[in-house]
Amino acid sequence: MKKIIFNKIKFINIKKKDFNNIIKQKGLFVFPSGPGLATINKEFKYLESLRNSDFVFFDSGYLIILLRILKKISVNKFSGYFFLKLLFDSLKKKNNFKILSVDPNNTLSKKNRNFFLSLGIDKNKLFNYTSPIYNPLKIKDKKLLKIANNKKPDYVIINLAGGVQEILGYYLKKNLNMKTKIICTGAAISFFTKDQAPINRIIDKFFLGWLTRIIFNPRIYLPRYLKAFKLFKIVFMEKIVIK
């Protein structure tokens, strides 16, 4: 499994065939976006969480293009959407696991719970937690930590905004009394609950998720993706190590 080290962030370059081996492992799984990566020179807590993640995937099509153009490095896109699709397909074949879903509000918590139940997941092994509004500079959540330690979920799926969820995931990784899978896929679950822009494997494969989101909600997503252009300078200046 090839690693691309960028600003001490250890990205992994994998394909679909590698998923089964990856998902057997425990740790912190993150899928940093282009707009998120464009902030790493200022958002040090966010950068720290990425550097201490166990599995960092190439979710950002913009980063992939920049690596090809500026560094002549070719990598595979493996988005949070695609990861969840493969995860949900695998979960349909099992019933001996627990899920803790961390959601941004009660409305989305209900939608996410109903979606998980539609996969055939046992309601007694599914736990939803509506998070407070965190300060990214000092994220602590003893209530969530207590729930996770008591329920001992096999999967903690964090459905919060990028820049927050990774820091929360790192906090859980450091403080949980057991090892588990902490998956930071943000709003990607909303592609499945139909709460966000419609997306499919074709749109995802050809790096068009950003455009679909802008068309679906330009007021929110256009400014967000315009900020991602700052990533150009970061990639241009940064030395990339391949292992």
Secondary structure as GFF3:
##gff-version 3
##sequence-region A 1 243
A	DSSP	beta_strand	2	6	.	.	.	ID=ss1
A	DSSP	beta_strand	9	13	.	.	.	ID=ss2
A	DSSP	three_ten_helix	16	18	.	.	.	ID=ss3
A	DSSP	alpha_helix	19	23	.	.	.	ID=ss4
A	DSSP	beta_strand	27	30	.	.	.	ID=ss5
A	DSSP	alpha_helix	34	37	.	.	.	ID=ss6
A	DSSP	alpha_helix	44	51	.	.	.	ID=ss7
A	DSSP	beta_strand	55	56	.	.	.	ID=ss8
A	DSSP	alpha_helix	61	71	.	.	.	ID=ss9
A	DSSP	alpha_helix	80	91	.	.	.	ID=ss10
A	DSSP	beta_strand	99	103	.	.	.	ID=ss11
A	DSSP	alpha_helix	106	118	.	.	.	ID=ss12
A	DSSP	three_ten_helix	123	125	.	.	.	ID=ss13
A	DSSP	beta_strand	126	130	.	.	.	ID=ss14
A	DSSP	alpha_helix	142	151	.	.	.	ID=ss15
A	DSSP	beta_strand	155	158	.	.	.	ID=ss16
A	DSSP	alpha_helix	165	175	.	.	.	ID=ss17
A	DSSP	beta_strand	181	184	.	.	.	ID=ss18
A	DSSP	three_ten_helix	186	189	.	.	.	ID=ss19
A	DSSP	alpha_helix	190	193	.	.	.	ID=ss20
A	DSSP	alpha_helix	201	205	.	.	.	ID=ss21
A	DSSP	alpha_helix	209	216	.	.	.	ID=ss22
A	DSSP	alpha_helix	218	226	.	.	.	ID=ss23
A	DSSP	three_ten_helix	227	230	.	.	.	ID=ss24
A	DSSP	alpha_helix	231	237	.	.	.	ID=ss25
A	DSSP	beta_strand	240	242	.	.	.	ID=ss26
###
